[in-house]
Amino acid sequence: MRSHPKNPWISNSSAARALIFLTRHRVPVLSRLYMYFLGCDIGLALPETVFLPHPMGIVIHRATRFGDDVVIGHQVTLGGRDLSNAAPQVEEGVYIGAGAKILGGVRIGRGATVGANAVVTKDVPAGATVVGANRILPGRSPYALD
């Protein structure tokens, strides 16, 4: 089983591996039933390098783009903000905490950390930590890729 390069305690459970497999292969009825069971609505094929420690209640817009080694906590929403089709771009090594909402066509920079229950509607620079409502903290994220 593969673990996260920065934090060896983060890996995918069997439920997360099944969810990633089903989003990639789109078995018609089984995929929808499994996502319904987990309370997820994922509109794209998740990359094999994504980490879902607790794959419950995750909502992801079909146009969202992911880099490698992204960690997505439970109850996370990555989606549009208005009637446009703009969706987030999440770069390599980003950690998205539980309950975070990333809305609109924003870019989350390489190695950034999005805190639990944060609401992000503006771009986040690489290696930064964002908490609350678009509040970027000074200093480097512990997940920053050097």
Residue, then its C-alpha position, 0 to 999 in steps of 0.5 A: m500500500r502506497s503512503h504519502p511522501k511527506n507523511p507516512w501515516i496517510s494512506n488509502s483505506s480499502a474503501a478509498r481504493a475502491l472509490i478511486f477504482l470506481t471513479r476511474h472505470r465508471v461501472p454504471v450502477l455500482s459506481r453510483l451505488y457506492m458513491y451514494f453509500l459513502g455520500c460522495d458526488i465525484g464527477l471525474a476520474l480521480p487520479e491514482t495518486v490522490f489520498l482519501p484518508h476518510p472518503m465520506g461526503i466528498v463533492i468534486h466538480r467534473a472540471t477540477r484538476f489534480g496534481d500528484d499526492v493530493v490529500i482530501g479530507h472528509q466532507v470536502t467540496l471542490g466546485g463551482r461558485d456561479l453559473s460558469n464552468a470554472a473549477p479549482q485547480v489543485e497542484e501537486g502535494v496539496y493537503i485539504g483538511a476536513g470540511a474545506k470548501i474550495l469554490g470557483g476557478v481558483r488555483i491551490g499552489r504546489g504544497a499548500t495546506v487548506g485548513a479544516n472548514a476553510v472557505v477558499t475563493k481566491d488563489v493560494p500561493a505555493g507552500a502557503t497555509v489558508v484557514g477560515a475565509n481566504r486568510i493566508l497565514p505567514g510562513r511555510s506549510p508543513y506540506a510545502l514541497d522544497 
